[in-house]
Amino acid sequence: MLSKLTGRAEPPAVPPTPPTRWYTALTVYRDPANPASVVRTSKTLKARSAREATLLYFAELGEAGPPKLPGTDLSAWTMVRFDISESGEDALEEQERRRRPGA
């Protein structure tokens, strides 16, 4: 685009890339044959946002299938809960800031 004042072309503004952060994906599986049987799994991912971490998690899940646990085949189980949250020092510092009165 040409600048109206100078008549020169200006390169389009490129938004800054957000830094990568650590996210933890928590998943709960339930055995349909025995609803009292519940397994919780977690996976740590490095991504630029919670959305990107979610997409990475489900891409890996689609390729490799559910997590492998000794003595338990989760492929027949039902995922009943999924949650992703920021983890690591940055997240802990942010949580502390929110807890402090007057912050």
N, CA and C of each residue as an Amber inpcrd file, in Angstrom:
protein
   309
   0.8490000  -1.1650000   0.0000000   0.0000000   0.0000000   0.0000000
   0.9030000   1.2390000   0.0000000   0.5140000   2.2450000  -0.7610000
   1.2870000   3.4830000  -0.8200000   0.8740000   4.4060000   0.3170000
   1.8650000   4.9750000   0.9310000   1.5810000   5.9300000   1.9850000
   1.1030000   7.2160000   1.3260000   0.0330000   7.7970000   1.8290000
  -0.5210000   9.0180000   1.2430000   0.4330000  10.2000000   1.4090000
   1.2260000  10.1740000   2.4790000   2.1170000  11.2960000   2.7240000
   3.4180000  11.2070000   1.9370000   4.0200000  10.0540000   1.8730000
   5.3420000   9.9320000   1.2500000   5.2970000   9.3610000  -0.1560000
   4.2200000   8.6930000  -0.5140000   4.1280000   8.0850000  -1.8290000
   4.9220000   6.7920000  -1.9490000   5.4850000   6.3140000  -0.8410000
   6.2520000   5.0710000  -0.8650000   5.3860000   3.9070000  -0.3920000
   5.7480000   2.7460000  -0.9030000   5.0430000   1.5390000  -0.4760000
   5.5700000   1.1150000   0.8960000   4.6620000   0.7790000   1.7850000
   5.0440000   0.3210000   3.1150000   4.7140000  -1.1680000   3.2280000
   5.6150000  -1.9380000   3.8190000   5.2970000  -3.3630000   3.9890000
   4.1470000  -3.5220000   4.9840000   3.3230000  -4.5370000   4.7830000
   2.2150000  -4.7380000   5.7190000   2.7510000  -5.0540000   7.1150000
   2.0400000  -4.5760000   8.0980000   2.4430000  -4.8220000   9.4830000
   2.2720000  -6.2950000   9.8170000   3.2890000  -6.9020000  10.3810000
   3.2470000  -8.3010000  10.7770000   3.0640000  -8.3500000  12.2920000
   1.9810000  -9.0060000  12.7330000   1.7770000  -9.0570000  14.1890000
   2.8880000  -9.8730000  14.8450000   3.2860000  -9.4890000  16.0490000
   4.3400000 -10.2360000  16.7320000   3.8750000 -11.6530000  17.0760000
   4.7910000 -12.5910000  17.0090000   4.4760000 -13.9740000  17.3590000
   4.4900000 -14.1070000  18.8780000   3.4080000 -14.6200000  19.4460000
   3.3960000 -14.7610000  20.9020000   4.4220000 -15.8090000  21.3410000
   4.9520000 -15.6670000  22.5470000   5.9300000 -16.6460000  23.0310000
   5.2630000 -17.9940000  23.2980000   6.0440000 -19.0450000  23.1980000
   5.4870000 -20.3590000  23.5160000   5.4600000 -20.5400000  25.0260000
   4.4560000 -21.2500000  25.4750000   4.2630000 -21.5080000  26.9020000
   3.9340000 -22.9800000  27.0810000   4.0170000 -23.4370000  28.3040000
   3.6870000 -24.8240000  28.6180000   2.2190000 -24.9310000  29.0070000
   1.5510000 -25.9420000  28.4560000   0.1540000 -26.2230000  28.7740000
   0.0410000 -27.6800000  29.1950000  -0.8920000 -27.9560000  30.0870000
  -1.1480000 -29.3170000  30.5280000  -2.5590000 -29.7010000  30.1150000
  -2.6580000 -30.8160000  29.4000000  -3.9500000 -31.3520000  28.9850000
  -4.3320000 -32.4640000  29.9470000  -5.4520000 -32.3070000  30.6320000
  -5.9650000 -33.3280000  31.5430000  -7.1620000 -34.0000000  30.8980000
  -7.1670000 -35.3140000  30.8920000  -8.2370000 -36.0670000  30.2530000
  -8.7370000 -37.1400000  31.2090000 -10.0440000 -37.3280000  31.2500000
 -10.6490000 -38.3670000  32.0830000 -11.3660000 -39.3440000  31.1570000
 -11.0510000 -40.6260000  31.3300000 -11.6880000 -41.6960000  30.5550000
 -12.5280000 -42.5560000  31.4920000 -13.6610000 -43.0720000  30.9630000
 -14.5250000 -43.9620000  31.7330000 -14.7670000 -45.2270000  30.9210000
 -14.7300000 -46.3670000  31.6150000 -14.9820000 -47.6610000  30.9780000
 -16.4870000 -47.8240000  30.7980000 -16.9670000 -47.9570000  29.5430000
 -18.4210000 -48.0970000  29.3530000 -18.9780000 -49.3860000  29.9630000
 -18.1560000 -50.4230000  30.0650000 -18.6190000 -51.6820000  30.6510000
 -18.7060000 -51.5960000  32.1710000 -17.9310000 -50.7010000  32.7730000
 -17.9220000 -50.5340000  34.2200000 -17.7800000 -49.0390000  34.5380000
 -18.8850000 -48.3000000  34.6000000 -18.8260000 -46.8500000  34.7830000
 -18.0830000 -46.3880000  36.0350000 -17.8520000 -47.2640000  36.9900000
 -17.1060000 -46.8770000  38.1890000 -15.6020000 -46.8050000  37.9040000
 -15.1600000 -47.4070000  36.8020000 -13.7350000 -47.3760000  36.4460000
 -13.4210000 -46.0840000  35.7000000 -12.5410000 -45.2820000  36.2940000
 -12.1580000 -43.9920000  35.7230000 -10.6430000 -43.9040000  35.7130000
 -10.0940000 -43.3730000  34.6140000  -8.6520000 -43.1650000  34.4950000
  -8.4160000 -41.7150000  34.1310000  -7.4820000 -41.0750000  34.8200000
  -7.1020000 -39.6910000  34.5120000  -5.7110000 -39.7080000  33.9000000
  -5.5330000 -38.9650000  32.8060000  -4.2180000 -38.8620000  32.1800000
  -3.8760000 -37.3830000  32.0050000  -2.5870000 -37.0980000  31.8850000
  -2.1730000 -35.7250000  31.6180000  -1.0220000 -35.7420000  30.6170000
  -0.9340000 -34.6830000  29.8510000   0.1280000 -34.5440000  28.8680000
   0.5380000 -33.0790000  28.8560000   1.8480000 -32.8330000  28.8060000
   2.3680000 -31.4770000  28.7750000   2.7570000 -31.1260000  27.3470000
   2.3160000 -29.9520000  26.8970000   2.5670000 -29.4950000  25.5290000
   3.1280000 -28.0790000  25.5490000   3.9450000 -27.7480000  24.5770000
   4.4580000 -26.3880000  24.4440000   3.7810000 -25.7640000  23.2270000
   3.1090000 -24.6340000  23.4360000   2.3470000 -23.9960000  22.3620000
   2.2660000 -22.4960000  22.6080000   1.7430000 -21.7710000  21.6220000
   1.6080000 -20.3140000  21.7320000   0.3000000 -19.8960000  22.4020000
  -0.6810000 -20.8060000  22.4140000  -1.9680000 -20.4810000  23.0270000
  -2.6530000 -21.7720000  23.4620000  -3.6800000 -21.6310000  24.2780000
  -4.4420000 -22.8030000  24.7090000  -5.1200000 -23.4570000  23.5090000
  -5.5600000 -22.6570000  22.5480000  -6.1930000 -23.2030000  21.3470000
  -5.2000000 -24.0590000  20.5670000  -3.9890000 -23.5420000  20.3920000
  -2.9750000 -24.2980000  19.6640000  -2.6120000 -25.5850000  20.4170000
  -2.5170000 -25.5100000  21.7390000  -2.2180000 -26.6950000  22.5400000
  -3.3210000 -27.7400000  22.4030000  -4.5790000 -27.2910000  22.3760000
  -5.7050000 -28.2110000  22.1900000  -5.6210000 -28.8920000  20.8370000
  -5.3290000 -28.1140000  19.7900000  -5.2140000 -28.6980000  18.4460000
  -4.0620000 -29.6950000  18.3790000  -2.9320000 -29.3650000  18.9990000
  -1.7980000 -30.2890000  19.0300000  -2.1700000 -31.5820000  19.7530000
  -2.8580000 -31.4560000  20.8750000  -3.2420000 -32.6380000  21.6550000
  -4.1290000 -33.5660000  20.8220000  -5.1530000 -33.0060000  20.1860000
  -6.0760000 -33.8550000  19.4350000  -5.4510000 -34.3780000  18.1450000
  -4.4930000 -33.6540000  17.5700000  -3.7660000 -34.1760000  16.4100000
  -2.9450000 -35.3950000  16.8230000  -2.2550000 -35.2980000  17.9540000
  -1.4860000 -36.4390000  18.4570000  -2.4070000 -37.5920000  18.8360000
  -3.5420000 -37.2910000  19.4380000  -4.5090000 -38.3200000  19.8170000
  -5.0270000 -39.0440000  18.5790000  -5.2630000 -38.2880000  17.4900000
  -5.7410000 -38.8930000  16.2510000  -4.7060000 -39.8030000  15.6060000
  -3.4310000 -39.4440000  15.7290000  -2.3670000 -40.2580000  15.1330000
  -2.0370000 -41.4850000  15.9740000  -1.8600000 -41.2850000  17.2680000
  -1.3640000 -42.3670000  18.1240000  -2.4660000 -43.0840000  18.8990000
  -3.6530000 -42.5220000  18.9340000  -4.7190000 -43.1120000  19.7370000
  -4.5960000 -42.6860000  21.1890000  -5.4500000 -43.2310000  22.0540000
  -5.4260000 -42.8360000  23.4590000  -4.1180000 -43.2630000  24.1310000
  -3.7990000 -42.6620000  25.2720000  -2.5620000 -43.0100000  25.9740000
  -2.4910000 -44.4980000  26.2920000  -1.2860000 -45.0160000  26.2980000
  -1.0780000 -46.4280000  26.6270000  -0.7560000 -46.5410000  28.1120000
  -1.5510000 -47.3350000  28.8120000  -1.3260000 -47.5690000  30.2340000
  -1.1080000 -49.0630000  30.4400000  -0.2050000 -49.4420000  31.3350000
   0.0220000 -50.8690000  31.5630000  -1.2450000 -51.5580000  32.0610000
  -1.6380000 -52.6110000  31.3810000  -2.7980000 -53.3950000  31.7980000
  -4.1440000 -52.7950000  31.4560000  -4.1800000 -51.6570000  30.7760000
  -5.4580000 -51.0090000  30.4520000  -5.4440000 -50.5550000  28.9990000
  -6.4400000 -51.0020000  28.2400000  -6.5790000 -50.5740000  26.8560000
  -7.6590000 -49.4930000  26.8090000  -7.2350000 -48.2410000  26.6750000
  -8.1910000 -47.1210000  26.7040000  -8.9140000 -46.9090000  25.3800000
  -8.5830000 -47.6770000  24.3500000  -9.2200000 -47.4550000  23.0400000
 -10.7220000 -47.7350000  23.0750000 -11.1770000 -48.5790000  23.9830000
 -12.6090000 -48.8750000  24.0910000 -13.2960000 -47.9910000  25.1280000
 -12.5350000 -47.1910000  25.8460000 -13.0910000 -46.3270000  26.8850000
 -13.6090000 -45.0290000  26.2730000 -14.4220000 -44.3220000  27.0230000
 -15.0140000 -43.0700000  26.5670000 -14.3330000 -41.8970000  27.2730000
 -13.9280000 -40.8880000  26.4750000 -13.3830000 -39.6660000  27.0680000
 -14.5700000 -38.8720000  27.6110000 -14.5760000 -38.6260000  28.9220000
 -15.7110000 -37.9310000  29.5260000 -15.3800000 -36.5050000  29.9510000
 -14.0830000 -36.1820000  29.9730000 -13.7070000 -34.8080000  30.3240000
 -12.3560000 -34.4780000  29.7180000 -12.2400000 -33.2420000  29.2520000
 -10.9770000 -32.7450000  28.7200000 -10.8120000 -31.3130000  29.1940000
  -9.6230000 -30.9960000  29.6850000  -9.3490000 -29.6470000  30.1530000
  -7.9060000 -29.3130000  29.8150000  -7.6770000 -28.0960000  29.3790000
  -6.3050000 -27.6640000  29.0990000  -6.0560000 -26.3840000  29.8770000
  -4.8920000 -26.3070000  30.5100000  -4.5680000 -25.1110000  31.2850000
  -3.0870000 -24.8130000  31.1520000  -2.7680000 -23.5510000  31.3490000
  -1.3690000 -23.1420000  31.2730000  -0.6450000 -23.6640000  32.5060000
   0.5540000 -24.1550000  32.2980000   1.3530000 -24.6680000  33.4040000
   2.7390000 -24.0480000  33.3330000   3.5430000 -24.3160000  34.3210000
   4.8940000 -23.7660000  34.3300000   4.9900000 -22.5400000  35.2060000
   6.1970000 -21.9760000  35.2690000   6.4550000 -20.8370000  36.1570000
   5.6020000 -19.6230000  35.8090000   5.4550000 -19.3310000  34.5070000
   4.6700000 -18.1570000  34.1070000   3.2420000 -18.2570000  34.6290000
   2.6450000 -19.4460000  34.5130000   1.2700000 -19.6250000  34.9700000
   1.1770000 -19.4980000  36.4840000   2.1550000 -20.0470000  37.1920000
   2.1410000 -19.9450000  38.6520000   2.2760000 -18.4980000  39.1020000
   3.1490000 -17.7370000  38.4510000   3.3050000 -16.3210000  38.7850000
   2.0160000 -15.5580000  38.5100000   1.3550000 -15.8640000  37.4020000
   0.0960000 -15.2040000  37.0550000  -0.9840000 -15.5340000  38.0880000
  -1.0480000 -16.7870000  38.5240000  -2.0260000 -17.1750000  39.5400000
  -1.7580000 -16.4380000  40.8510000  -0.4910000 -16.3170000  41.2200000
  -0.1430000 -15.5870000  42.4360000  -0.5600000 -14.1220000  42.3330000
  -0.3170000 -13.5030000  41.1680000  -0.6960000 -12.1130000  40.9570000
  -2.2090000 -11.9310000  41.1160000  -2.9800000 -12.8670000  40.6020000
  -4.4370000 -12.7670000  40.6970000  -4.9130000 -12.9420000  42.1370000
  -4.2150000 -13.7590000  42.9220000  -4.6140000 -14.0140000  44.3000000
  -4.3290000 -12.8520000  45.2330000  -3.2780000 -12.0890000  44.9270000
  -2.8880000 -10.9820000  45.8080000  -3.9560000  -9.8970000  45.8160000
  -4.3170000  -9.4080000  46.9790000  -5.2990000  -8.3270000  47.0230000
  -4.7220000  -7.0460000  46.4050000  -5.5560000  -6.3440000  45.6850000
  -5.1400000  -5.0790000  45.0730000  -4.2890000  -5.2390000  43.8290000
  -4.1730000  -6.4600000  43.3110000  -3.3610000  -6.6570000  42.0880000
  -4.2100000  -6.5010000  40.8650000
